């Protein structure tokens, strides 16, 4: 993200938004998802029960959210971390239970879409609170992106997919980082242009 000149600990206001740096968001995703998933897998093991899904999602989500917040910290509050952690915990618990902890590609995609709904919804609340006027697009985009990211990962980690990970792997993260990164750039530009026109 580009530097914003302000001394307050609050997120940047709409009028001070600048274009995000190209590298910050993808780097956050490429580090956060694999590391968060790995830590969750070590701590909790397979996502094969509601308890494991909640705990694993909370752990992985906290790491992912912290990495993403570092990229967005000039624009959103620390609540982004909590939103991502809670979103992954709740979303994964609901999504995994909905498919009875199955690991077929269709089941992984549905689980991913449900997780994306909850994560995207909670993150959008934080974006809106930070003055991002088009945050609703974040809610709409996350479910299909999470579903397709899981589909991509299912082909790459097919040999050990039965370990039932909390989130998609690095292969899926590439799509996630590109799609959501482009959306964020568009959202920030729309918000900034709207602020200049008022």
Buried (B, 14 or more C-beta within 10 A) or exposed (E): BEEBEEEEEEBBBBEBBBEBBEEBBBBBBBBBBBBBBBBBBEEBBBBBBBEBBBBBBBBBBBBBBBBBBBBBBBBBBBBBBBBBBBBBBBBBBBBBBBBEBBBEBEBBBBBBBBBBBBBBBBBBBBBBBBBBBBBBBBBEBBBBBBBBBBBBBBEEBEEEBEEBBBBBBBBBBBBBBBBBBEBBBEBBBBBBEEBEEE
